[in-house]
Amino acid sequence: MHTPKIHRRRLLQAAVLLAAPTARAATVPALASSAAAGPASDPFAPSPRDGWRVFELRTRIALAGNAGAARVWVPVPSFEDDAWVMPMGSVWQGNARAATLWQDPRSGARLVEARWEPGTAAPTLEVRSRVATRDRAIDLTRPGRPAPLDAASRRRYTAPTRLLPTDGIVRRTALQITHGAEGDLAKARAIYEWIVVNTERDPKVRGCGTGDIRFMLMTRDLKGKCADLNALYVGLARSIGLPARDYYGIRVAASKFGYKSLGASGDVTHAQHCRAEVWLDDYGWVPVDPADVRKVVLEERPGLTLASPVVADARRTLFGAWEMNWVPYNCAQDIALPDGAKLPFLMYPQGRDGDGALDSLDAQAFSYRIESRELTGTVAV
């Protein structure tokens, strides 16, 4: 087993966070059981006052033996913000000839890269990561004085990417949506509401979608999944000068507010989820997730519309708040893997064997399994 070096401050934080079960952790089973009956009577109101939770993710790779060499890349939690997410390190083991932690020099996204010799009978790898999260909620009725966004970050998060152009139909659409809106908060909210009203979640889309927003707007086919709908938010915001970014991650626990469509636990192999964030000068980074509003409409229970109370509650909450039963891996776009393969984003395990690239969206054929659990005792990564 390989254990990377972890900064002493992180270990001290982990010890504090994991010193003993909290009263809130003890209530999780009851909250989780209420999810089956639909959203609870309590309002959907994530709050950082609820404290930190710690989750462990295990990704298990078991490739079929073949005559060719094999390589696999497993994303691990990389993004850190002391207010709401703290990666606590990753360890890995298996029968690879070599396995190392690799970091993208441009975005900071991290992954575990493993390589097997030709003829390895049963290539295996297990990657275990731990991360602490805390709910987010921005009070948009009280402007503050956050530290200004630095110039490099502003350039990065207003720049176009291969699938998120900021000119042409994207900018024209954003200008139409925000016409008459004054100030960055009003513009950011107008884009959010437009996406909630005009898009739909399409269950037939593979994985989380592709995020090709120009194609969506040109064809007027505004259906998709989270990597489509939240990418649309980011691209529209960037096109009018609002810094915005996507986070690529995975759901790790049931919703404590009872939304069965907004949580996953145990086997989370198919629970990947992309979220979005927008920078507002008086508030800093503000979490948004219009895609999850459309997910509630489609999946929470049959017959829901935007007027349904359970949807209205999610719609109100998901502009400014996130329940952190979800772990971000990174916010990398247009990323190149160590072998040179280029991806629009990194959210799924990637691999290559003697026959070519493995299908990252077909976990069974790949094959991989991802599991999550919440930790409540004293643990050292």
C-alpha positions as CSV (number, residue, x, y, z in Angstrom):
1,M,0.0,0.0,0.0
2,H,1.2,3.5,-0.8
3,T,0.5,6.4,1.5
4,P,1.3,9.9,0.3
5,K,2.7,12.5,2.6
6,I,0.0,14.6,4.3
7,H,0.6,18.0,5.8
8,R,0.6,18.0,9.6
9,R,-2.2,20.6,9.7
10,R,-4.4,18.2,7.8
11,L,-3.8,15.5,10.3
12,L,-4.6,17.8,13.2
13,Q,-7.8,18.8,11.4
14,A,-8.7,15.2,10.8
15,A,-8.1,14.3,14.5
16,V,-10.4,17.1,15.6
17,L,-13.1,16.3,13.0
18,L,-13.1,12.6,13.8
19,A,-12.6,12.7,17.6
20,A,-16.1,11.5,18.4
21,P,-19.5,10.9,16.9
22,T,-21.6,14.0,16.9
23,A,-25.3,14.2,17.8
24,R,-26.0,15.1,14.2
25,A,-24.3,12.0,12.9
26,A,-26.3,9.9,15.3
27,T,-29.5,11.1,13.6
28,V,-28.5,10.2,10.1
29,P,-30.2,6.8,10.0
30,A,-33.6,8.3,10.9
31,L,-33.2,11.0,8.3
32,A,-32.1,8.6,5.7
33,S,-35.1,6.3,6.3
34,S,-37.4,9.3,5.8
35,A,-36.1,9.7,2.3
36,A,-38.1,6.8,1.0
37,A,-41.4,8.6,1.7
38,G,-40.3,11.8,0.0
39,P,-39.0,15.1,1.3
40,A,-39.4,15.7,5.0
41,S,-41.5,18.5,6.5
42,D,-38.4,20.5,7.4
43,P,-37.5,23.1,4.8
44,F,-34.6,22.3,2.4
45,A,-32.1,24.6,4.3
46,P,-28.5,23.4,4.3
47,S,-26.4,25.2,6.9
48,P,-22.7,25.2,7.7
49,R,-23.8,25.4,11.4
50,D,-24.6,21.7,11.1
51,G,-20.9,21.0,11.2
52,W,-18.4,18.8,9.4
53,R,-18.9,15.3,8.1
54,V,-16.2,12.9,6.9
55,F,-16.6,10.5,4.1
56,E,-14.6,7.7,2.7
57,L,-14.6,6.8,-1.0
58,R,-13.3,3.4,-2.3
59,T,-12.8,2.8,-6.0
60,R,-12.1,-0.8,-6.9
61,I,-10.7,-1.6,-10.4
62,A,-10.7,-5.2,-11.7
63,L,-9.7,-5.4,-15.4
64,A,-10.0,-8.4,-17.5
65,G,-6.6,-10.0,-18.2
66,N,-5.2,-9.4,-21.7
67,A,-2.0,-9.6,-23.7
68,G,-1.5,-5.8,-23.8
69,A,-0.3,-3.3,-21.2
70,A,-3.0,-1.6,-19.3
71,R,-3.3,1.9,-17.7
72,V,-5.9,3.3,-15.4
73,W,-6.5,6.8,-14.1
74,V,-8.8,7.3,-11.0
75,P,-9.8,10.8,-10.0
76,V,-9.4,11.7,-6.3
77,P,-10.7,14.7,-4.3
78,S,-8.5,17.6,-5.1
79,F,-10.3,20.8,-4.5
80,E,-9.9,22.4,-1.1
81,D,-11.7,25.3,0.6
82,D,-11.5,25.7,4.4
83,A,-15.1,26.8,4.5
84,W,-16.7,23.7,3.1
85,V,-14.4,20.9,1.7
86,M,-11.1,19.5,3.0
87,P,-9.5,16.5,1.2
88,M,-7.7,14.3,3.8
89,G,-5.6,12.2,1.5
90,S,-5.7,9.0,-0.5
91,V,-4.1,5.6,-0.3
92,W,-4.0,2.8,-2.9
93,Q,-3.0,-0.8,-3.3
94,G,-3.1,-3.5,-6.0
95,N,-0.9,-5.5,-8.4
96,A,0.1,-2.7,-10.8
97,R,3.8,-2.5,-11.8
98,A,3.6,1.2,-10.8
99,A,1.0,3.4,-9.2
100,T,1.5,7.1,-8.5
101,L,-0.4,10.3,-7.6
102,W,-0.5,12.7,-10.6
103,Q,-1.5,16.3,-10.5
104,D,-2.6,18.4,-13.5
105,P,-0.2,21.4,-13.5
106,R,-2.9,23.7,-14.9
107,S,-6.0,22.9,-12.9
108,G,-4.6,21.1,-9.8
109,A,-6.8,18.1,-10.4
110,R,-5.3,14.9,-9.0
111,L,-5.6,11.3,-10.0
112,V,-4.0,8.0,-9.2
113,E,-2.3,6.5,-12.3
114,A,-1.6,2.8,-12.4
115,R,0.2,0.7,-15.0
116,W,0.3,-3.1,-15.5
117,E,2.7,-5.1,-17.6
118,P,1.5,-7.0,-20.6
119,G,0.1,-10.4,-19.7
120,T,-1.0,-9.5,-16.1
121,A,-3.7,-12.1,-15.4
122,A,-6.1,-9.9,-13.3
123,P,-5.1,-6.2,-13.0
124,T,-6.5,-4.8,-9.8
125,L,-6.4,-1.5,-8.0
126,E,-8.1,-0.1,-5.0
127,V,-8.0,3.7,-4.2
128,R,-9.3,4.9,-0.9
129,S,-9.9,8.6,-0.3
130,R,-11.2,10.5,2.7
131,V,-12.7,14.0,2.7
132,A,-14.5,16.3,5.1
133,T,-17.4,18.4,3.9
134,R,-19.7,21.0,5.4
135,D,-23.0,22.4,4.0
136,R,-22.9,25.7,2.2
137,A,-25.4,28.6,2.5
138,I,-24.8,32.1,1.3
139,D,-27.1,34.8,2.8
140,L,-27.9,36.8,-0.4
141,T,-29.9,39.4,1.6
142,R,-26.7,40.6,3.2
143,P,-23.9,41.8,0.9
144,G,-20.5,41.4,2.5
145,R,-16.9,42.3,1.7
146,P,-15.1,39.2,0.4
147,A,-11.5,39.5,-0.7
148,P,-11.5,40.5,-4.4
149,L,-11.1,37.7,-6.9
150,D,-7.5,37.7,-8.1
151,A,-6.8,38.6,-11.7
152,A,-5.6,35.2,-12.7
153,S,-8.7,33.5,-11.4
154,R,-10.9,36.0,-13.0
155,R,-9.3,35.4,-16.4
156,R,-9.5,31.6,-15.9
157,Y,-13.1,31.5,-14.9
158,T,-14.3,33.9,-17.6
159,A,-12.4,32.1,-20.4
160,P,-13.9,29.9,-23.0
161,T,-13.2,26.1,-23.2
162,R,-13.6,23.7,-26.1
163,L,-17.3,23.0,-25.2
164,L,-18.0,26.2,-23.4
165,P,-17.6,29.1,-25.9
166,T,-18.4,32.6,-24.7
167,D,-19.1,34.2,-28.0
168,G,-21.8,33.9,-30.7
169,I,-25.0,32.3,-29.7
170,V,-23.9,31.8,-26.1
171,R,-23.2,35.5,-25.5
172,R,-26.3,36.6,-27.4
173,T,-28.5,34.3,-25.3
174,A,-26.9,35.5,-22.1
175,L,-27.5,39.1,-23.0
176,Q,-31.2,38.4,-23.8
177,I,-31.6,36.6,-20.5
178,T,-30.1,39.3,-18.5
179,H,-31.6,42.3,-20.3
180,G,-32.7,44.8,-17.7
181,A,-31.0,43.1,-14.8
182,E,-28.9,45.4,-12.8
183,G,-25.8,44.1,-10.9
184,D,-24.1,40.7,-10.9
185,L,-26.5,39.1,-8.4
186,A,-29.5,39.9,-10.6
187,K,-27.8,38.7,-13.7
188,A,-26.6,35.4,-12.0
189,R,-30.1,34.8,-10.7
190,A,-31.7,35.5,-14.1
191,I,-29.5,32.9,-15.8
192,Y,-30.3,30.4,-13.1
193,E,-34.1,30.9,-13.4
194,W,-33.9,30.8,-17.2
195,I,-32.2,27.4,-17.1
196,V,-34.6,26.0,-14.5
197,V,-37.6,27.1,-16.7
198,N,-36.3,26.3,-20.1
199,T,-34.3,23.0,-19.8
200,E,-35.2,19.4,-19.0
201,R,-33.4,16.5,-17.5
202,D,-33.1,13.7,-20.1
203,P,-32.7,10.2,-18.5
204,K,-31.5,8.7,-21.8
205,V,-28.3,10.8,-21.9
206,R,-25.3,8.6,-21.0
207,G,-23.4,9.4,-17.8
208,C,-23.7,13.1,-16.8
209,G,-23.7,14.4,-20.4
210,T,-21.1,16.1,-22.5
211,G,-21.5,19.8,-21.8
212,D,-21.6,20.9,-25.5
213,I,-23.5,24.1,-24.8
214,R,-23.2,25.7,-28.3
215,F,-24.8,22.6,-29.8
216,M,-27.6,22.8,-27.2
217,L,-28.4,26.4,-28.0
218,M,-28.1,26.1,-31.8
219,T,-30.3,23.0,-32.0
220,R,-32.6,24.4,-29.3
221,D,-32.4,21.0,-27.7
222,L,-32.1,22.1,-24.0
223,K,-32.3,18.6,-22.6
224,G,-29.5,16.8,-20.8
225,K,-28.0,16.0,-17.4
226,C,-25.9,17.9,-14.9
227,A,-22.8,18.3,-17.0
228,D,-25.0,19.8,-19.7
229,L,-27.3,22.0,-17.7
230,N,-24.8,23.3,-15.2
231,A,-22.2,23.8,-18.0
232,L,-24.8,25.9,-19.7
233,Y,-25.0,28.0,-16.6
234,V,-21.3,28.4,-16.4
235,G,-20.9,29.3,-20.1
236,L,-23.7,31.8,-20.1
237,A,-22.3,33.5,-17.0
238,R,-18.8,33.6,-18.4
239,S,-20.0,35.1,-21.6
240,I,-21.1,38.3,-19.9
241,G,-18.1,38.6,-17.6
242,L,-19.4,36.7,-14.5
243,P,-16.6,34.3,-13.3
244,A,-18.1,30.8,-13.0
245,R,-16.9,27.2,-12.8
246,D,-18.1,23.7,-12.8
247,Y,-17.2,21.1,-10.1
248,Y,-17.0,17.5,-11.1
249,G,-17.7,15.1,-8.2
250,I,-19.9,12.3,-6.8
251,R,-22.8,12.0,-4.3
252,V,-21.8,10.1,-1.1
253,A,-24.8,10.1,1.2
254,A,-28.6,10.3,1.3
255,S,-30.1,13.7,1.6
256,K,-30.9,14.6,5.2
257,F,-33.8,16.6,3.9
258,G,-35.4,13.5,2.4
259,Y,-34.9,14.2,-1.3
260,K,-34.4,10.7,-2.7
261,S,-33.3,12.1,-6.0
262,L,-30.5,14.2,-4.5
263,G,-28.5,11.6,-2.6
264,A,-26.8,8.3,-2.9
265,S,-24.9,6.0,-0.5
266,G,-23.2,2.7,-0.4
267,D,-22.7,1.7,-4.0
268,V,-22.2,5.1,-5.7
269,T,-20.7,3.8,-8.9
270,H,-23.3,5.7,-10.9
271,A,-23.8,8.7,-8.6
272,Q,-21.4,11.2,-10.3
273,H,-22.7,14.8,-10.3
274,C,-21.5,18.1,-11.6
275,R,-22.3,21.4,-9.8
276,A,-21.7,25.1,-10.6
277,E,-20.5,28.2,-8.8
278,V,-20.6,31.9,-9.8
279,W,-18.5,34.7,-8.4
280,L,-20.4,37.8,-7.2
281,D,-18.3,40.7,-5.9
282,D,-20.4,41.3,-2.8
283,Y,-20.6,37.6,-1.8
284,G,-17.7,35.7,-3.2
285,W,-18.2,32.3,-4.7
286,V,-21.9,31.4,-4.7
287,P,-23.1,27.8,-5.2
288,V,-25.8,27.1,-7.7
289,D,-27.3,23.9,-9.1
290,P,-30.1,24.4,-11.6
291,A,-29.6,20.8,-12.9
292,D,-30.7,19.4,-9.6
293,V,-33.9,21.3,-9.7
294,R,-34.7,19.6,-13.0
295,K,-33.7,16.3,-11.4
296,V,-36.2,16.7,-8.6
297,V,-38.9,17.4,-11.2
298,L,-38.2,14.2,-13.1
299,E,-37.2,11.8,-10.4
300,E,-38.5,12.7,-7.0
301,R,-42.0,11.3,-7.7
302,P,-44.3,11.1,-10.7
303,G,-46.3,14.1,-11.8
304,L,-44.2,17.0,-10.4
305,T,-43.9,20.3,-12.1
306,L,-42.0,23.5,-11.3
307,A,-45.1,24.6,-9.4
308,S,-45.0,21.6,-7.0
309,P,-44.0,22.7,-3.5
310,V,-41.2,20.1,-3.3
311,V,-39.7,21.5,-6.5
312,A,-40.2,25.1,-5.5
313,D,-38.3,24.4,-2.3
314,A,-35.4,23.0,-4.2
315,R,-35.5,25.8,-6.7
316,R,-35.3,28.4,-4.0
317,T,-32.5,26.6,-2.1
318,L,-30.2,25.7,-5.0
319,F,-29.4,29.3,-5.8
320,G,-27.0,30.0,-3.0
321,A,-26.8,26.7,-1.0
322,W,-25.6,23.1,-1.4
323,E,-26.2,20.2,0.9
324,M,-22.7,18.6,1.1
325,N,-23.7,15.0,0.8
326,W,-21.5,15.3,-2.3
327,V,-17.8,15.4,-2.8
328,P,-16.0,17.4,-5.5
329,Y,-13.1,15.9,-7.3
330,N,-11.9,19.0,-9.2
331,C,-13.0,21.9,-11.4
332,A,-10.8,21.0,-14.3
333,Q,-11.8,21.5,-17.9
334,D,-10.0,20.6,-21.1
335,I,-7.7,18.3,-19.2
336,A,-5.0,16.1,-20.7
337,L,-4.3,12.8,-19.1
338,P,-0.7,11.7,-18.6
339,D,-0.8,9.7,-21.8
340,G,-1.9,12.7,-23.8
341,A,-5.6,11.8,-24.1
342,K,-7.8,14.9,-23.8
343,L,-11.0,15.1,-21.9
344,P,-13.5,18.0,-21.5
345,F,-13.7,17.2,-17.8
346,L,-12.5,14.5,-15.3
347,M,-15.2,12.8,-13.2
348,Y,-15.1,9.1,-14.0
349,P,-12.3,6.5,-13.9
350,Q,-10.4,6.4,-17.2
351,G,-8.5,3.5,-18.7
352,R,-6.7,1.9,-21.6
353,D,-5.8,-1.7,-22.3
354,G,-4.3,-3.6,-25.2
355,D,-7.5,-3.1,-27.2
356,G,-7.7,0.6,-26.7
357,A,-9.6,3.0,-24.5
358,L,-12.0,1.6,-21.9
359,D,-15.6,3.0,-21.8
360,S,-15.6,5.1,-18.6
361,L,-19.4,5.3,-18.7
362,D,-19.8,1.5,-18.6
363,A,-18.6,0.6,-15.1
364,Q,-19.5,-3.1,-15.5
365,A,-17.5,-3.6,-18.7
366,F,-14.6,-1.4,-17.5
367,S,-14.9,-2.7,-14.7
368,Y,-15.0,-0.6,-11.6
369,R,-17.1,0.0,-8.5
370,I,-17.2,3.0,-6.2
371,E,-18.5,2.8,-2.7
372,S,-19.0,5.5,0.0
373,R,-19.4,5.5,3.7
374,E,-19.6,8.1,6.4
375,L,-17.0,8.0,9.2
376,T,-17.8,8.9,12.8
377,G,-14.8,7.6,14.9
378,T,-11.2,8.5,15.3
379,V,-9.5,7.7,12.0
380,A,-6.0,8.4,10.5
381,V,-5.7,8.4,6.7
